[in-house]
Amino acid sequence: MITTELSKIGEIIQNQREFFETGKTKDVTFRIEQLKNLKQAIIEHEQAIVEALKADLHKPELEIYITEIGVIKEIDYAIKHINTWTKPKKAPVSFDFFSYSAKIYPEPLGVVLIIGPWNYPFQLIISPLVGAIAAGNCAIIKPSEIASYTSDVIAKIITKHFDPAYIAVVEGDVEASQKLLAEKFDHIFFTGGTAIGKIIMAAAAKYLTPVTLELGGKSPCIVDTDINLEHTVRRITWGKFINAGQTCIAPDYLLVNKKIKKDLIDGLKKCLKEFYGDNPVSSPDYARIISQKHFDRLVNFLKDGEVIIGGENQSSERYIAPTVIDNVSSEDSVMQEEIFGPILPIIEYTDVAEAIALINSRPKPLALYLFSQNKNLQKRVLQETSSGGVCINDTVMQVGVSSLPFGGVGDSGIGNYHGKASFDTFSHNKSVLQNSFWLDLKWRYAPYEGKLPLIKKLLG
């Protein structure tokens, strides 16, 4: 493992500030070169990344490519659009400013800190880094120590391909994070849980540092009767149980119309068998829980409600079978916090107003899912609920669309990223107003006598 002496963190930041002051990162050609360098580095170390993610999470190789190494698409998108993003944009001015011109100049913030999570430990470090590079910043990245193999690979890749005065990696545990948070940055980007998000924000407040907090929450999934049942079941099963449910935007619980509940459960049973066989512990396509601590937390949830599918678990393997729980109360522990594992509670409703009321009684989620072909119902759910994002008739796929900003609201996060939103997150939009010398009306200058009627007319 490549480790950073914690005493050198201040020195690393100072070196990055000096590098940023050279103005090199403001050159768009330089940014494009670095994005291409990042892409090539990922391709070159593809196998090492795959092996690390298998070691940390037992991830199937296909999942690794579509949810981790697939971050290359974000790099391609940034390279394609960066020249447009970086151009100053004209801003309109009103008639009373007729001699002026206005523009908005995006400029880099400086030295930024990116703190990644353990569930998608490669993609959720690299994706915000793409935005930081595209916007012209220097960056320090802190991978999750819980996904230690992936952290090690990230450190080796970045150290080999980038000057630490430009992009550096700091590995380590909580102490490393605390040392970093004691320093002044120009932006902090954090992906993780709400509790740690509050700690990040408190630390940032000391320096008035802006933050992007990509958190989580209990993302609901409403299932109406007006659906294609086979497609619905398959999409819910995939979105919930990919990465063994350790996905911040996985459907956390189902709100199912009572009329279709039995058919949906039967469909889930059939689909899980189709995906993972009779014994998912033997499936090469099913991941494991990241740590014993998280395994123990999840096993406790199995005491709630009635397990109707799955429930099997093996501590030595950190394995929990894909599980569906019925007869769950909103007061049960499984409904009190984000599950972040392969356990799916089902709550039935007879009127969608009940489902909407339950969603609105809780903190705003990162994602909301609705399965229905009913346009009026779609409109109603969109109007009557608030969430970081919404996906209709599918799950999780919204995260793959670079043109859609991704982020939470309320307890599920602050700010967003992906595509242009990533560039904007790591940029300051500098307003520039320019006047000409060809005319200089005296209405605003003293003495003011006799000018008030004109001012009132202009303002009216």
N, C-alpha and C positions, 0 to 999 in steps of 0.2 A: 504493500500500500504506500502511495506517495502521501506523506503527511506534511503539513505546514506548521512550523513552529509558531505557536500563538503569539509569541512576543514580536513576530515579524509582520503581523497583520497591518499595523500602522505604517510600516515601511512600504508594504505592497500598495496600500492606498495612496501614499505620497508619490510613489513612482508612477502610479496610474494618473494622478492629477498632473504631474509634470508632463507625461506623455500626451494627455488630453490638451494641455496648454500649447503644445506644438502646432495644433490645428490639423494634424494629419488625418484624424478621424472625420473631419468635416468634408474631406474630399470624397465625393460620391464614387469615384473610380476605386478608391481605397476600400470603401465599404463593400462594393460589389466583389472585389478580389477576396475579401475576408469571408464573405458569404460562400463564394465558390470553394474557398479553402476549407470551410466548415463542412460543406457537402462532401468534398473529396475525402476528408478525414473520416467521416461516418462510413463512407463506402469502403475505405481502406481497412477499417477496423470492424466491419460488419460481423464477422464470426465471433470476435471477442465480446461484442455487445450481446449477441445471441446467447453465448455461454454464460455471461454474467447474469442476464435476466432469468435464465433457466435456473441458475444457482440460487438466486434470491427468491424467486416466486414460482419456480417450476412452470414458467410460462410456455405454452405451446408455441412452436416456431412461427406458425401463421399469425397468431395474435401479436407476436413480437414485431413482425413486419408491418402489420396494418395499424398497430397502436403505438409503436415506439420508433422503429426505423422509418416508418411512414412520415415522420416529421420532415423528411427531405422535401416533401411537397410544399411545406411552409417556406423553405429556403428558396425553392424555384419560384414561388409566388412573389416573394420579396424581390428577388433579382429582376423579375419581369416588370414590376411596377415601381421600383425605387426611384427611377428618374422622374416619374410623374409625382410621386409623393413628396420629393424634396424641392420641387419647384415652388417659388413664391406664388401665392394665389391672390389675384385681384379681389378686393372687397368693394362693394358698392358704397357710394357716398350720396347723401341727400343733396337737394338743389342748393341749400344754403351753404354747402361746402363745395360749390361748383369749381373753385380754383384748385382744389386738392385732389390728390390721388391716394388710394389706400391699398396696402398689400399685407399679407400675412406670411411671415417667414418661419418655417419650421426649423428649429435649431436643437442640437443635442443638449441633454441635461448635464452630462459630465461623467461622473463615476457612479455606477449603479450596482446594487446588490441583488442577486437572484438566489432565493432559497427554495430548494425543490423538495418534493414529497417522496415517499417510498413506493407508492402504488403503481405509478408509471414513472419510474425514477430516471429514465433517460429522456423520454419525450417531454416531460414537464420541466426539465432544465433547459433543453435545447430550444424548445419553441419560444419561450420569452427571450432567450439569448439572441435568436434571429431578429427579433424586434429591436433589441438593444444595439446590435451591430448595424442594422439598417438605418437606425436613427442617428448613428454616429457617436455612440458612447463607448467608454471603457467599462468593463464589467468584472465583478468578482462573483463567482458562483459557488454556492454551498450545497452540494448534493446531500441527500439523506443518508446518515450513517446507518440507518436500519437496513437499507438495501446496500450493504457494504461492498458486494462484488461490483455492482454497477457504479457505485461511487468511485471505486478504484479505477475502473475502465475510463470513466469520464475524465478523471484527473490525468491519466496517462495520455489520453487523446489531446486534451487541451494543452498540456505541458509540451507535448511533442510539436504541435502545429501552430501554437500562438505564443507570442512574446508575453510574459507575465505582466509587463508594464501596460499591456493592452487588455488581455483577458487572463484571469488567474483563477485557480481553484483552491478553495480552502476546505479540507476534509476535517472531520472530527465530530465529536458528540455535542451535547448541550453547551459545554464550556466554550467550544469554538463558536457556536451561534451567539452566545452571550458576549464574547469578545468582539465579534463583528458588529453586533447591535449597539455596542458602546461607542462605535465610531460614527462619524458623520458621512452620510452618503447623499447623493442628489436624487435618488429614488430607491425604494425598496420594493421588490416584487416577491411575494410569498404565496406559495401554494401549500395548503394543509388544512388543519382543523380550525374551527372557530376559536377555541380556547387559546391556542398558540397565536392565532391572528390578533387577538386582543393584546397579547404581550408584545408582538411586533409593532403594533400601532402605538402602544404606550412608549416604547423605546424610540420610535421615529418622532414622536411629539417633542422630545427633548430638543431636537434640531429643526423642528418644523419640516421634516422630510416627508415628501408625498409618498403614499403607499398604494400599491395594488395588492389587494388581498383576494386570492382565489380560494374560496372556502368550500362549503358543501351544504349539508342539510338533508332533510328527508324529502327526496324528490318523489311526488305522488304520480301515480299512473291511473287515470280514469279509463275504464273500459265500458263502453256503451253497447247496446244491442245491435246497432246498425254498423256491422263490421264484416270483414272477411275473417272468419274465426281462425282458419289455418295460418294465414299470414300474421295475424295478431299474435297468436301463441308463439310462433317461431321468432318473431321480432322481440317480444318480451323476454323469452327464454334466453336469447342471445345477449340482449342488453343487460339483463340482470346477472347472468352467470359467467360472462366473459371475465377473465382475471379473478375467478372465484368471487365475484361480486365486489371486489375491491376497486370500485370506480366511483368517483365523486358524483357523477351524473347517472349512475345506475338507477333504475326504478327502485325506490326504497320500499314502497308498499303499493298494493293494488286496491283501488276503489272500484268494485265491480257491480254492475247492474244485477240485481237478484235473479232476473229472468235468464241470464246467461251464465251465471256462476258455475253451475255443475258442468256445463259443456266446456267452459274455459279450464276448469281443473282437470277434466279428462284430457283435454288437449295438452295441458302442461305435462301431465304424466307421460303421454305418448311422445311428446317432443323431447323431453329430457332423456328418455330411453334412446331415441333416435340420435341425439347429439353425443351422449356419453356412455351408452350401453347399459346393461343391467347393473353393473358395478362401477360407478364413476371413478373409484379409487384406482382402478386399473387403466383408466382412459389416458391416452397420451395427450388428450386435448383439454385437460382440466387442470387448472392451476392449484396452488396451495396458499395457505394463510401465511403472511409475512413473518410472524413471530409467535412465540408461545403466549406472550401477553395478549395479543389480539385474538389468538385462538381461544384462550380462556374466557375472554370477554364475550365472544360470539356464542360459545357453548352455553353460557348462562341464559342467552335469549331463547334457547330451545325449551326452557321450562315454561315459557309463555304460550297460551293458546293450546291448540291441538296440532301436532305435526301430522300432516296428511300425505306428504311426499318427502322422502329423504330422512334427514335427522341423524344418520350414521356419522360417526366421527372417530378419528384416530389421533391421539395427542402426539405420538412419536412421529407421525407423518405431517402433522399440522393440517390434517385433512378434515374438511367438513363437507358432507355430500350436498348437492343442490337440494335445498329444502324449501317446502311451502308450508306455511302455518295458517290454519283457519281458526275461527272463533277467537279472534284477537280483540282485546279491549283497547281503547285509546289511552287507558291509564297503565297498560302493561309496559314493562321496561323496554321491550323491543320497539315500542312506539314512542319512547321518550328521547331517544338519541339516534343519530344516523347509524344505520346498521353496518355498512361498509363490509359486507360479507355475503355469502351465498344463502341468505335466509330471506324469504319473501312472504310477508304477512298479507292475508287477504281480508278486506273489510267489504261487506256488501252494502248496497244502498238500493232504495226503491225509487227515490226521486233524486235527480242530479243535484238539486239544491242542498241535499244532505252532504254530498261529496264536496261541494264548493265550500260549504260552511266549515267542514272539518279542515280543509286546506287553509282557509282564511283564519282559523283559530290558532294556527301555528306560525312560527317564524317563516319568512319568505324563503322558498327553496331555490336551489341553483337551477333545477330543471323541473318542468312539468310536462307530463305526457298525456295525450288524449287519443284514444282509439275510437273514432266515429266518422262515418261519412255524412252525418247530419250537419249541414252548413250552419244552421241556426244554433245548434249546440256548440259547434266550434267557436262561433262568434261570442256566444254567451260566456264560455269558459275563458276566452281571451280577455273579455271585458271585465269579468268579475273576479279574476285572480291576478296575483302579481308573483312573478318568478324571474330568475336570471334569464331564462330562455324557455321556449316552448317547442316541442316537436310533436307533430300530429301524425298519427298512424305509423310511427316508428319510434325507436329508442336509440339514444347515444349518437346517432349519425350526425346530428347538428354540429358536433365538435369538429367534424372533418371538412366543413365548408369555410374556406379562408375568408370569404367576403362577409361572413356573419361575425360580428363581435361576440366574444365569449366571456361571460363573467356573471357574478351574482348581484344580489340586491339585498339590503338589510343584513341579516345574519349570514347570508350565503356569500357575501363578498362586497368588495369595493373596486370599481374599475373593471376594465375588460381588455382583451387582447385577441390575437389572431389576425393575420393579414394587415390591412391598413390600421386596424385598431392597435396592433402591437407597435407599429411605427409611432402612432399618436401617443401611446402610453409613455414611451421613452423620449418624447419630444416636448419642447416648449414652443407654442405658437406665438411668435413675437409679432406684435402689431406695429406697423410702420405707416405713419401718415406724413405725406409730403405736400408742401404748399409751393406755389410758383411765385415768381417775383413780378409777373406782368401786371398784377393789380393788387391794391391794398386798401380795401374799404375801411373807413374809420369808425364804423358804428360801435365797435367794442372798446374803443379807446376813450380815456378821460380827456376832456371833461364830458360828463354824462348828460348835461342839461339839454332837454328837448329830444333825447334819443329814446326815452322809455316807450312812447307810443309805437315806434318802429319795432322795438324788441318784442313788445306784446303781440304785435301783428305777426312777427316771424314765428313766435312760439305758439301762437294760436292756430 
